[in-house]
Amino acid sequence: MASASFRSLMLPATLTSLCAWVAAAPSPPEPTPLEASPVAPRQPVITPSKVDYHPSRTRAWRGRRDILDDVENDVNSVLNFLGSDLPSYVASGIPQFFEGLPTGDDVQSSLGVDDDQLAAQPTNVLNIPPYANWTDNGWNVRFHGNVYKQPNTTNETLNDLADSLFIYGRSLSDLSDSQQAQARNLTAEIFVVQQNNVEVAPIHLEPSNGQGSSGEQGGGGSSNTTGGQQNVTLPYNTTLEGDFDTFVPIDLNGLTPGNATDEIQRLNTHVEGATLGNSTAYLVPPQGMTVISDIDDILRVTKIYQPEQGLLNTFARPFEAWDNMPAIYANWSESLPNMHFHYLTTTPEQVTRNYMQFIYTTYPGGSFDTRPLNFSDVSATLHIRKFLLNKIYETFPQRKFILVADTSNSDVMTDYPQMAKQFPNQTQCIFLRNTSATDDGDRFPYDTSGFEGLDQRQYMFFRTPDDLMGLDIENGGCYNQSVPQNLTFGYQGLPAGLGDTAEVNGSADGSSGDEDAAIPGASIRMSGVFAAVLGTAAWLWL
């Protein structure tokens, strides 16, 4: 099958234009591709605080110009800085990377698989690790995931698909054998046929000694669960997209009631009759603390703001933890009582199995949320994070939440401060890695206006994981005063010549980052002008 026919599935011209646009912008030398030898996960250890309580220096503001007039009179000055020939969709602020992934009949027809061939394949279930809350009727487990079949696709076809759709700037054949294998595996996970209107039953539950999917042992501490063994049936069949998402009450059968413990209990869950379908359910008591964490560019190195590198880091290279964040999460898991971890990524469902495996071998185990297929259009994608945040906040109205992400995510920069204002008694801390300060490949502005009016003690923009050490999170101490913020409310990180240059924040170890990577601290309060630039950086799937 010609590769051109594969390209018609996913608007490849959009990706080509985006990559060409970013390549045209000034950038540091491209890094050498990483060899795909497996990255051994760091051993989670409890590390002492490295905080140096001496504020780092910041540069003085230069003479301010009328930045608002600069930009309003010449929006193109921003776009020209980033490169010419911007894709047409940038004007709307809604890029289409990873939008419109082929599903169902489109996959079947594009691969030339007939109904009999598909029927012969086993049924698989993406059983996303759920959380459960305690109600007057007992434990309520939120089962969610997707039912699908994976066509028997040749390596040659998968190579063509990966090369045509997901590997840009080089050929798949240029990659190492292990990188090619990873690209094929992830491509195969995308080109699956979802099974609509099928029963998800029975789901078998039993006590779990591990915290990850399919028996992975990674993760932090929780109680030794006893009881809970049973089978449950979901009340509804799968949607047109093969999704299922519903709360189901379960019997105690030896489990500890949620109002009689402050410890998290775990249950293995497996969908009977499915070749794949294991996960771990987390029974979370009404009170306590929950970390809600993004993954890309905060827990792993993705470089989503550099399209070619983002694609390679997702499809071909082994997932790599960002800096010493595993030690930070291990520290929280051990030092904060009965911590619950919830990983929320708006990456499409089809590509999240690798994410879950990475988390459970590197970070504390926890429940998961991804973008379901019925949130596959651009408009819905813009709202999925807020939808999922509201769901977990409303499910646990007495718990305190710690929100962690990075500034390259435009929806995070809006949704996180909104959650603090909408649920002030539930939002304990907000921690945001400033990617513009820590990676000079991120040249996109970001908007801090949502944080205006919030208590500075409740949030912090940081450069290095060590900035998060030594905080009294349990008692609401979320701001490391040795990390200067210098925060103004509006658009930050503007291109050179559109404002003054002053660092938005330093670091607790006294470093201010690479001089060339300093963040322009000019602030612009305006609506819509930079939505296109910010939206492009986010890519909508972080």
N, C-alpha and C positions, 0 to 999 in steps of 0.2 A: 504494500500500500504506500502510495507516495506520501512524503511527509507534508506536502501542501494540504492534503485533505485533513490531516490532523490539525493543522494550524487554523482551519476554518471553524474549529470547535470553540476556540477561546479568544477570539479577537487578538491574535498575536501582533497585529500592527500596533496596537495600543502599547504592548510591552516593548516592542522594538523602538517606538518613538520615545517612550519613557527612558529607556536605557541610553539612547542616543542623546537625549536632552541632558541627563545627568552627566554623561561622559564629557559633554561640551563645557560643563562648568569647571572652574579651577578646582583641582583636587590633589591630594598627596599622591605619591607613587603608589600604584596598585600593589597590594601585598602578594607575596608568593603564595600560590595555592598550598594549603596544608596537606600533608600526606595523611591518608585516611586510616592510620593505625588507631585502634580503639583508644579513647581517652579514659584512663582509669579515674573513676570518681574519687574526689578527695575524701579522705577519712573525716567524717564530721567530728570536730573536737570543740571543746569549750575553750575559747581563747580569752585571755585577759584584755581589758580595755587598752587601746593604744592612743587614747585621746590625749592630745597635748592642749592643755587649757590656756594657751596663749593665742589670742586671735591672730590669724594670718593677715598679712598686709593686703590692702586693696589700692588700686590706682585712683588718683584723684580724677574727678570729672573734668573734662575739658569744656570749653565754651559751648553751650547748647545752641543748636539751631532750631528753627521752627520745623520740627520733624514732621508734624502732622501735615503742614503745607507741602513739604517735600514729597510726601508719598501720595497725598490726595491729588496733587497736581501732576504727578508722573508715576503712576503705578508701574508702568513698564520698567522703571529703573530697577525695581526689585526683580522682576522677571528676567530682565537682561543680564543682571548679575548672575543669576542661576543658570543661564544658558539660553540659546535661541531655539526656535522650532519646538516650543512646548506643545505637548499633546492638547488637542482641542478641549478635552474634558477638564483640564486644569482650571479653566475659567469658572467652572461650576464648583470646584473644590471637591469633586467626587471622582477620584481615579478608579479604575476598574481592574486593578491587579487582583487576581484570584477571585474575581467575580465571574459568575456564569460558568462555573466548573460543570462539565458534562455530567448528567445523571441519567439513570434509568434507561429508557429506550434509546436515547442518544448514544450512550456508551455501547449498548448492544449492537446497534446498527453500524456504528463507526468501526467496531472490531469485527464485524461480519459473523457474529455469534447468533445461531438460531435458537428457538425456544427449547428444543430438545437438548441441545448442548448445554444451555444454561441450567435447565432442570436437573441435569446430571451432577451439577456442582453442589457442594455442601453449603448449608446456610451458615453464615457468620453473623455475629452480633458484636457491635461496638458497644460494650456495656460500660458506660462512663461511671467512674467511682462516685457514688451518691452520698449525700448527707441525710440524716434523719433527725427529726425534732420530736420532743416529747409533748403530747397533748393529753387532754382529759381521757381520751380513748386509748392511750398507750403510745408506743413508738410509731412514727409515721415516716416511711422511707420514700425518698424521691428517686424513683427509678427513671433513668433517661439514657437514651442512646439511639442506635440505628441498626436495622436489620438489612442485610445485603447478601448478594452472591458475587463472588469474584470470578469472572470468566477466565478460562485457561488461555492465557495470552503468551505468545512466544517472546523470547528475549529480544529478537530482532524488532518486533513491533514495539515493545516497551522502550528499546533504545531510540527508535524513531520518534516516539511520543515525547520522551524526556528531552531529546535533542531539539525538537521543534518547539516545545512549549515552555520548558523550565530551565534550560541551560543556555545562558546568553553570554556573549563576549568570547566564547570559546566553544569547541566541539566536545561532545561527550567522550569521544575517543581520546581526547587530550588528558582526561582524568585517570587516576589510578584505577586498578581493577576493583578495589573495595569501594571507591567512590562511585564508580559506574554501577556497582551492585546496589548501593544505597539509593541511587537515583532511580533505578528500575523498580526497587521495592516500593518506594514512595509513590511513583507513578502508577504502579499496579493498585495501590490503595485508593487512588483517586478514580481510576477507571473501573468502578464497580457498579453493579446494578442493584439499586435499592428495592426492597420488597415491601410493597404497599398492602395494607389491609390484611396483615397476617397476625396471628396471635403470638404474644410473647409469653410463653408459658411452657412448663412451670419454671419459675426461678427458684433455685435451691439455695437456702441460707444455712450457714454453719459458723461456729466461732472461728475467728482468724487470729493467728499468731503473727502474721506479717501485716504490712500496711500498703503494699503496692498491688498492682494488677498481676494476675496470674502467678501469685505466690512470691512476688518480689519482697525482699526483707528490708528494704530501705525505709528510713523514717525515724521519727522521734518517739518519745515515750507515750504510752497510754495504758489503760488497765488490761489485765489478762481477762478476756471476755469468756464467760461461761454461759452456756445455754443459747437459745435463739434458733436452734435447728428446726427447719420447717420448709415447706414449699408454698409459694404464693403465685397467684395468677393476676396479671394486670387486667384492669376492668375494660380496657379499650384495645383495639387492634392498632397496628401502625398507621401512620398518616400516608398521604400520597407519596411523600418523600422517604418513607421507610422509618420515620422517626417515632419514638415514644418518649413521653415525659409526663409522669403522673405520680402523685403521692399515694402510697398504699399502706394501710395500717397492718402491723404484724403482731403476732402473739408474743408474749414474754417468753414462755417456755424456758425459764431459768435466767433470763436477762435481768439486769438491775433496772428498776424503774428510773426514769430520768429525774424525778423529784426526790430521789434518794441517793444520788451520787453527783459529784462534780467531775467525774472522770469520763473520758471518751471510751466507748466500747466499739469493737470492730466485728464485722461479719463478712465472711467470704460470700460472694454472690455469683451464681453461675446459671446461665440460661440453658436448661436441658435441651438436648438435641442440636446444639450449635457447636460447630468445630471450634470457634472462638467465642468467648462470651463471659470471661471471668472479670471480676473487679472486687474491690473492697468497699463496703459500706461503713460510714462513720456515724455512729449514734452520738449526737452532740447534745449535752445537757443544756437546759435553758439559760444558765448563767455561765460567764467565763469570757475569754477573749478568743477572737478568730482573726488570723491574718488572711486577708484577701490579696493575693499576689498575681500580678501579671507575670509573663514568662520572658517574652522576647526583649532583649537588650536590658533586662534587669536581672534575670536569673541565668540567662545564657547569652552568648555572643551571637547576635543575628545581623546587625548592621542593616536594619530594614530601610534606613534612609539612604543606602547605597544599593540600588536595585540588583546589580550584577552580583555583588557580594552577598546580599540578602538571599538571593536565589540559591547560590552555591552553598551557603551556610545552612540552608534549610533542606536542600535536596541531595547534596553530594557529600558534604563534610560531616564528620562526627560532631554531634552536639557538644559544645564546650561551655563550661560554667564561666560566668563573668566574675573575674577576680576571685575574692575569697567570700563571695556571698553564701556558699554552702556552710562556712563556719558561722556566719551571722545567724542563719536560720537554725543551725544545730544549737547554737547558744540560746536562742529564744525558746526552742523546743524543750531544752533542759531547765532553763532558769525561770521561765514564766509558767505558772501553775496551769496544768491541764489545757495547754494551748491547742487550738484547732487550726489547721492549715487548710485553706481553700484556694485552689489555683484556677483563676479565671482568665482564659485567653479567648479572643474572638477569632482565632484561627478556625477555618472551616473544619467541620467534623472529620472529613475524610483524611486529613493530614495530621490528626492529633495523637495517633497511637505512639508515634516516635516521641512526642512531647511527654506523654505519660510515662513511658519507659525511662526517659531521661530524668524526670522528676523523681521517680521512685528509686533510682539508683544514686541520686546526688543530693536530694533534699528530703526533709521530713515528709512522710506520707500524709496524704490529705485528700479531701473530696475535690471534684473537678467540674468545671463548666467550660463548654466550648460553644461555637456558633452552630446551632442546628440548621438543617438545610432549608427549613421554612423561613429563615432569615437570610436568604441568599441574594436578594436584590439589594441594590445600593442604598436605597432609602432605609430599609430595615436594618442594614448593617450599621448605619450611623447611630442606631438606638439600641442595639443588642446589649452592649455593656451595661447601660443604665437599667435596662429591663432585668438583667440577671442580678445586678447589685440590689435592686429593689426587692427581688424575690427572696434573697437570702437575708436581707435586713428584716423584712416583714415576717420571715419564718422564725427568726430568733430575736424577738423584740427586746429581750433583756440582756443580750450579749453585747460586748464592746468589740468594735472592729478596727483593725489596723490595715490601712490601705497602702499598697506598695506598687510602684510602677516607674515609668520614666517619662521625660518631657517630650519625646518624639511622638507620643500618642496624643493626637488632638482631642479624641473623645475623653481620655483620662483627664486632660487639663480642664475639661468642662465638667465631667461627671463626678470626679472626686470631691472638689469643693462643694458641688451641689449636694452630695450626700451629707457632708458635714453640716450644711445649713438646713437640709430637710430632716436629718436625724441627728441633732446636736448631742443628744445624750447617749447615742450609740457609737459615734465615730470617735475613737480614742486618739488615733494618730494618722497622719498622711506623710509618707516618705516617697520622694521623687528623685530618682537619679537624673542629674542634669547632663543629658547626653551631649549637648553642645559644648559643655565644659570638659568632658572626658573623652570625646572622640571628635577630632577635627574633620571627620568625614560627614558629620551632621551639620549641614549649613542652612537648615531651615528654621525660621522663626517659630516661636511658641508663645501662647497667650496665657499670662498669669492673672488676668483681670478677675477670674472667678474666685481668687483667694482674698480679694479685698474684703475686709470686715471680719475675717477669721482671726482668732487669737494666734499669734506667732508661736506660742508654746504648743500648738496643736499640729503643726506641719513643719517640714524641713525639706529644702532642696539640697542634695548632697552630691559630692564628687566621687568619693571612695567608700567601699563598704565599712571601713574602719570608722567613718563618721557616725555610724549607727551604734558603735560600741559605747558602753557605759551610760546608756540612757535609762531613766526610771520609767519605763513604758507603763508598768502596772499602775503607777500613780499619776499618769498623764504627763510625764516628762518626755516630750517628743522632740524637743529642740535642743541640739547641742550648741551651746552658746559660743563655742570655739570655731564654729563654722559660720562666718559672716554671710548674710543673705543679700544685703544691699538691694532689696527687692522693690521694684516699682511695679505698678499694676497696669498691664497692657501687653503689647507684643514685645518680646525680648529676642535677642540674637539677630538683629537686623543686619543686612549686608553693609559692608564698609562704605562710608560716605553718607549714610542715611541717619547717622546719629553719633552720639558719643560712645566711647569705649570704656567701660568699667566692668569689673567682674561681678557677676550676679552672686557668686559665692566662692569661698575658698574651701579649704579642707582642714579637718581636725588635726592632720599630721603636720600642718603648717605649710603644705605645698599649695601653690596657686595654679598648678597645671602648666602646660606648655604655653609659652607666651603667644605663640601663633594660634593657639586654640582658645584664647580668651574670648569670653562671650561679650559681644557688644551689649551694653546694658540699657540702651535707649528704649524708651517705652512709648508706644503709640496707642491711643485710645480711639478706636474706630471700628466700624462694623463692616465686615465682609471683604475689606480690601485684601487681606492676607489669607482668606479662607482657602483659596486655591493652593497657595504654597503650603499651608499647614496640612491640608488634606492629603496632598501628595506625599508628604513625609510619613504620614500615618499608615497609608496603604490599606487601611480598614481591616486588617486581619491580625493585628498584634494581639 
